[in-house]
């Protein structure tokens, strides 16, 4: 609070000092007013726009992909965000007793904390997709599987394979590792279908290794690493864009040094999947974040209890 007050006082003195100069430069005043109005508008509009985008795209996911719980995350997030922005402040005005105030503060902090984490996660995910060159002198390019229909790769998986094949051209000495075991409803292991797709597109079978045991991203990385002959290989991980960051986190936890490249997918699906990936990240770091919320909760109870 003191810092905010000091900044306001400093801003007042700066405006006072240059008031005569500003008064003689109408264009500068107009620009400052426009920038201020733009900043205020962005602050007010952004949460509304974010809620609307997730709601609209959530409906698209449900229409195109079905009403499975995993496809309703965008819709659920938009509803919860609306409740937090529009309904939650009114609930706070109703809490006049100590217990109610404590609960209100803890839930409010938890919401802001999780939204901040989500913003940081999303930014990190985007930054990890930025690459200025495709030629990495890679030894191995690992394409992560994501399910097949019978013996046929899905459009999502095909996009990953195509991205892996593109990188293979830029890294002529690399070996392509197709990673994925056989899941329920699949006639063959994912890696088998992936390899067949790549060969059909012209990739030399001798440049493909099939990892057929994994059933999760963690196992994709672990079992693929065991198939690599070099002691310290240069590795590229290929998966769908929204999945790259969490895959890199899992790789780091296993001591695997690599870079991640993302395959594109539909925008409405990306938003929904990004929330799913964020939930997966929270699961990986749940103890750390639960500790932060726990410490703040204890402090709030102590301060309000004493007060």
Long-range contacts (C-beta under 8 A, 24 or more apart in sequence): 47-81, 47-85, 48-85, 50-81, 51-78, 51-81, 51-82, 51-85, 52-78, 53-271, 54-78, 54-81, 54-271, 55-79, 55-82, 57-267, 57-268, 57-271, 57-272, 58-271, 58-272, 60-268, 61-268, 61-269, 61-271, 61-272, 64-268, 64-269, 65-269, 70-272, 70-276, 71-272, 73-272, 73-275, 73-276, 73-279, 74-268, 74-271, 74-272, 74-275, 77-275, 84-111, 98-304, 98-305, 98-307, 101-304, 102-300, 102-301, 102-304, 102-305, 105-300, 105-304, 106-293, 106-296, 106-297, 106-300, 109-293, 109-296, 109-297, 109-300, 110-293, 113-289, 113-292, 113-293, 113-296, 114-282, 117-278, 117-282, 117-289, 118-278, 121-245, 121-278, 121-281, 122-274, 122-278, 124-245, 125-242, 125-244, 125-245, 125-274, 125-277, 128-244, 128-245, 128-248, 128-260, 129-241, 129-244, 129-260, 129-261, 129-262, 131-259, 131-261, 134-166, 134-167, 134-170, 134-171, 134-261, 135-170, 135-171, 136-167, 136-170, 136-171, 136-234, 136-236, 136-259, 137-171, 137-173, 137-234, 138-167, 138-171, 138-173, 138-174, 138-234, 138-235, 138-236, 139-173, 139-174, 139-175, 139-228, 139-230, 139-233, 139-234, 139-235, 140-174, 140-175, 140-176, 140-177, 140-224, 140-228, 140-233, 140-234, 140-235, 140-236, 141-167, 141-168, 141-171, 141-174, 141-175, 141-176, 141-177, 141-235, 141-236, 141-238, 142-177, 142-179, 142-220, 142-221, 142-224, 142-235, 142-236, 142-237, 142-238, 142-258, 143-176, 143-177, 143-178, 143-179, 143-194, 143-238, 143-239, 144-179, 144-180, 144-217, 144-220, 144-237, 144-238, 144-239, 144-243, 144-247, 145-178, 145-179, 145-180, 145-181, 145-190, 145-191, 145-194, 145-214, 145-220, 146-180, 146-190, 146-239, 146-240, 147-183, 147-186, 147-190, 148-180, 148-186, 148-187, 148-188, 148-190, 148-193, 148-194, 149-185, 149-186, 150-186, 150-187, 151-187, 151-188, 151-192, 151-193, 151-196, 152-193, 153-190, 153-193, 153-194, 153-197, 156-240, 156-265, 157-190, 157-193, 157-194, 158-197, 159-240, 159-263, 159-264, 159-265, 160-238, 160-239, 160-240, 160-263, 161-194, 161-197, 161-198, 161-201, 162-201, 162-263, 163-238, 163-261, 163-262, 163-263, 164-198, 164-238, 165-198, 165-201, 165-203, 167-236, 167-238, 167-261, 168-203, 168-207, 171-236, 174-207, 174-236, 175-207, 175-208, 175-209, 176-203, 176-207, 176-208, 176-209, 177-208, 177-209, 177-210, 177-211, 177-224, 177-227, 177-228, 178-208, 178-209, 178-210, 178-211, 179-211, 179-214, 179-220, 179-221, 179-223, 179-224, 180-211, 180-212, 180-214, 180-220, 181-211, 181-212, 181-213, 181-214, 181-215, 181-219, 182-212, 183-215, 217-243, 217-246, 217-247, 217-250, 218-250, 218-254, 221-247, 221-250, 221-251, 221-254, 221-256, 222-254, 225-254, 225-256, 232-257, 235-259, 236-260, 236-261, 237-261, 238-262, 238-263, 239-263, 240-265, 240-273, 241-265, 241-270, 242-270, 242-273, 242-274, 242-277, 243-273, 243-277, 245-277, 245-281, 246-277, 246-280, 246-281, 246-284, 249-281, 249-284, 250-284, 253-284
